[in-house]
Amino acid sequence: MSLVSGVRAQENRITGRVVDAQTKDPVPFASIALREEGTGALTNEYGYFQLAGLEKSNQDSLFVITLGYERRAILIKRGATEDLIIELKKRVIALADVKVQAGKVKNLVLGAKSNTPGEGMIQGLPGSQYAFFVKNDKQKKLGNVRTVSFYIGENGFPREPFRVRIYKADGNYNAPNTDLLTENVVVSAPGGGQWYTIDMLPYNIIAPEEGFFVAMEWIVGGDKFYTTNFMDNYTPYGQIMRPTFEFKESRTWSYTIGKGWNLLTLANGSGRRYNAMIKAEVDMIK
């Protein structure tokens, strides 16, 4: 890159901060995407973001999407657009009526049953997700989600933070869509090469009868930045999940900023599908 083009890139950039419209508190780990440019970024722990400015057109729509808030679109024009303050309104969530379940409650494990991971690695960039559908194969009557678990690989940086996401399978082609976990649950595993389990009982999530998606979302800790424009300067870090080949069908979807959800269809030599090694414990009503 020449000195002139480097200066031009610095002049043509977008920076800013995403905050709560009412409290003005920072909104961490929000996805920022430019529709026409096909690029994106993730706000850091303090709500700040940065990405290169427009190259393909003179104006574009900048979309801001994150957990618990209404999505927002802003018109961006070519040139330096710095120190934006983007305010997001809290999304109003209708709480379901609390119902007392009659009968005995037992523990039911859904999802991966194996403790031996398959060969391979599942790693995402900040803002990306891998979601596994924990299916209620035997059509049991379900209650609350007790725990969710991820098999964290021994490679990479297993102690880096990640965000837990839980979705209904109500998107196009039964993709992940509606958030069942509406709170920001950011966790960190003590180490790799083992299952890492997170308690979900404090969040009162009722499991849909057909099952639900459990996802890992890679995030950026501290004051680091991530943007799809600056891949040459980005050093991969974070967890590496391990796959399982227990299932004949694909139950894993991947999410990329600005591109949405896509079904993972890889298979091994025996035709077993490559799925994320994730499981959940739920109440089973007898």
C-alpha positions in Angstrom: 0.0 0.0 0.0 1.4 3.4 -0.9 1.6 6.3 1.5 -1.1 8.2 -0.4 -3.6 5.4 -0.3 -2.8 4.8 3.4 -3.6 8.4 4.2 -6.8 8.2 2.1 -8.0 5.2 4.0 -7.4 7.0 7.3 -9.5 10.0 6.0 -12.3 7.8 4.7 -13.4 5.9 7.8 -16.4 5.5 10.1 -16.0 5.6 13.9 -18.4 5.9 16.7 -20.1 4.6 19.8 -23.3 2.7 20.3 -25.2 3.6 23.5 -28.6 2.9 25.2 -31.0 5.7 24.2 -32.3 6.1 27.7 -29.4 5.6 30.1 -26.6 6.5 27.6 -24.7 3.5 28.8 -22.4 1.8 26.2 -23.9 -1.2 24.2 -21.1 -3.8 23.9 -20.9 -6.4 21.1 -23.4 -4.8 18.7 -23.1 -5.8 15.0 -22.4 -2.9 12.6 -22.9 -3.7 8.9 -22.8 -1.6 5.7 -25.3 -3.1 3.3 -23.8 -2.2 -0.1 -20.1 -2.4 1.0 -20.7 -5.9 2.5 -18.4 -5.1 5.4 -19.0 -4.9 9.1 -17.7 -4.5 12.6 -18.4 -5.3 16.2 -18.6 -2.8 19.1 -16.1 -3.5 21.8 -16.7 -3.8 25.5 -17.2 -0.1 25.8 -19.5 0.3 22.8 -16.9 1.8 20.4 -16.4 0.7 16.8 -14.4 1.6 13.7 -14.5 0.5 10.0 -13.3 1.8 6.7 -15.6 4.3 4.9 -17.4 3.9 1.6 -15.6 2.7 -1.5 -18.3 1.2 -3.8 -20.9 4.1 -3.6 -21.4 7.6 -2.4 -23.9 6.5 0.3 -24.9 3.4 2.1 -27.1 2.1 4.9 -25.4 1.3 8.2 -27.3 -1.3 10.2 -26.9 -1.8 13.9 -28.2 -5.0 15.4 -27.8 -6.4 18.9 -29.4 -8.4 21.6 -32.2 -6.8 23.5 -32.5 -3.6 21.4 -34.5 -2.5 18.3 -32.4 -2.6 15.2 -31.5 0.7 13.6 -30.4 1.9 10.1 -28.5 5.1 9.5 -27.6 6.8 6.1 -23.9 7.1 5.7 -22.2 9.3 3.0 -18.7 9.0 1.5 -16.0 10.8 3.4 -14.8 10.9 7.0 -17.7 10.0 9.4 -16.2 10.0 12.8 -17.4 10.1 16.4 -20.9 9.0 15.7 -23.2 8.5 18.6 -25.8 5.9 17.8 -28.6 5.5 20.3 -30.6 2.2 20.5 -34.0 1.8 22.1 -34.6 -1.2 24.3 -36.8 -3.8 22.6 -40.0 -4.4 24.5 -40.3 -8.1 25.3 -43.7 -9.5 26.2 -43.3 -11.9 29.1 -45.2 -15.1 28.9 -47.5 -16.1 31.8 -45.9 -18.2 34.4 -47.5 -21.6 34.4 -47.2 -24.2 37.1 -46.4 -27.6 35.6 -48.2 -30.5 37.1 -46.4 -33.7 37.5 -42.9 -34.9 38.3 -39.9 -33.0 37.0 -36.8 -34.9 35.7 -33.6 -33.9 34.0 -33.4 -34.4 30.2 -30.2 -34.0 28.2 -30.7 -32.8 24.6 -28.0 -32.4 21.9 -24.6 -34.0 21.8 -24.3 -37.1 24.0 -20.7 -38.0 23.3 -17.8 -37.0 25.5 -15.3 -37.7 22.7 -15.0 -35.0 20.1 -14.5 -35.6 16.4 -11.5 -34.4 14.4 -11.6 -30.8 13.3 -12.2 -27.3 14.7 -15.0 -24.8 14.8 -13.8 -21.2 15.2 -15.5 -17.9 14.5 -14.4 -14.3 14.1 -15.9 -11.7 16.4 -19.6 -11.1 15.7 -20.0 -14.6 14.2 -21.9 -17.4 15.7 -22.4 -21.2 15.5 -25.8 -22.4 16.6 -26.7 -26.1 17.2 -30.3 -27.2 17.3 -30.9 -29.3 20.5 -33.8 -31.3 19.2 -36.6 -32.8 21.3 -36.4 -36.1 19.3 -38.7 -38.1 21.6 -41.3 -35.3 21.9 -41.1 -35.1 25.7 -43.0 -32.4 27.6 -40.4 -29.8 28.4 -40.1 -27.1 31.1 -37.2 -24.7 31.9 -33.8 -24.8 30.3 -31.4 -25.8 33.2 -28.0 -25.6 31.6 -26.2 -25.2 28.2 -22.8 -26.7 27.5 -20.1 -26.3 24.9 -17.1 -28.6 24.3 -14.2 -26.1 24.2 -11.2 -27.4 22.3 -7.7 -27.4 23.8 -6.3 -25.2 21.0 -6.6 -21.5 20.5 -7.3 -19.3 23.6 -10.0 -21.2 25.5 -10.3 -18.7 28.4 -11.3 -15.8 26.2 -14.9 -14.5 26.8 -17.8 -15.4 24.6 -21.5 -14.7 24.6 -24.2 -17.4 25.0 -27.2 -17.1 22.7 -30.4 -19.2 22.7 -32.9 -19.0 19.8 -36.2 -20.3 18.6 -36.1 -22.2 15.3 -38.5 -19.8 13.7 -36.4 -18.2 10.9 -36.4 -19.1 7.2 -36.0 -22.9 6.7 -36.2 -23.2 10.5 -33.0 -21.1 11.0 -32.3 -19.5 14.4 -34.3 -16.3 14.8 -36.1 -15.1 17.9 -34.0 -14.7 21.0 -35.1 -16.8 24.0 -32.2 -15.6 26.1 -32.8 -11.9 26.1 -30.0 -11.0 28.6 -26.3 -10.4 27.9 -24.6 -13.6 29.2 -20.9 -13.3 28.7 -18.8 -16.1 30.1 -15.3 -17.5 30.1 -14.2 -21.2 30.4 -11.5 -22.2 32.9 -9.7 -24.2 30.2 -9.9 -26.2 27.1 -10.3 -29.9 26.2 -13.5 -30.3 28.2 -17.2 -29.5 28.5 -18.0 -26.0 29.8 -21.5 -25.7 31.4 -23.4 -22.5 32.1 -26.4 -22.3 34.5 -29.5 -21.0 32.7 -32.1 -21.4 35.5 -31.8 -17.7 36.6 -33.1 -16.6 33.2 -36.4 -18.6 33.3 -36.3 -19.8 29.7 -39.1 -22.2 28.8 -37.9 -24.7 26.2 -40.1 -24.9 23.0 -41.5 -28.4 22.5 -39.6 -29.0 19.3 -36.3 -27.9 20.7 -34.2 -24.8 20.4 -30.8 -23.5 19.2 -27.9 -22.9 21.5 -25.1 -20.7 20.1 -21.7 -19.4 20.9 -21.0 -15.8 19.8 -17.4 -14.8 19.5 -16.8 -11.3 20.9 -14.0 -8.8 21.5 -12.9 -8.3 25.1 -11.5 -5.1 26.5 -10.8 -2.1 24.3 -9.8 -4.2 21.2 -11.5 -3.5 17.9 -12.7 -5.9 15.2 -13.8 -5.0 11.7 -14.0 -7.0 8.5 -12.0 -4.2 6.7 -8.8 -4.7 8.7 -8.3 -8.5 8.5 -4.6 -8.0 7.7 -4.2 -6.4 11.2 -6.3 -8.9 13.0 -4.8 -11.8 14.9 -7.3 -14.7 15.5 -8.0 -15.5 19.1 -10.7 -17.0 21.2 -12.2 -20.4 21.7 -12.2 -23.3 19.3 -15.1 -25.6 19.6 -14.8 -29.2 18.7 -17.3 -31.1 16.3 -19.4 -34.2 16.8 -20.4 -36.7 14.1 -23.3 -38.2 16.1 -26.0 -37.1 13.7 -27.0 -38.0 10.2 -28.6 -34.6 9.6 -27.2 -31.1 9.7 -28.2 -29.3 12.9 -25.7 -26.5 13.0 -26.0 -23.0 11.5 -23.4 -20.3 11.2 -23.9 -16.6 11.3 -21.7 -13.9 9.8 -22.1 -10.1 10.2 -24.0 -8.6 7.2 -24.7 -12.0 5.7 -27.0 -13.8 8.2 -27.5 -17.5 8.9 -26.4 -20.4 6.8 -26.8 -24.1 7.4 -23.6 -26.1 7.8 -23.7 -29.1 5.5 -20.2 -30.7 5.8 -20.1 -34.5 6.3 -17.4 -37.1 7.0 -16.6 -40.2 5.0 -19.5 -42.2 6.5 -22.1 -39.6 5.7 -22.4 -38.4 9.3 -22.8 -34.6 9.5 -20.3 -32.2 11.0 -22.1 -30.5 13.9 -21.0 -28.2 16.8 -20.5 -30.2 20.0 -23.2 -28.5 22.2 -25.8 -29.8 24.6 -28.5 -28.6 27.0 -30.3 -29.9 30.1 -34.0 -29.2 30.4 -36.8 -30.0 32.8 -38.8 -33.0 31.5 -42.4 -33.1 32.9 -43.6 -36.6 33.6 
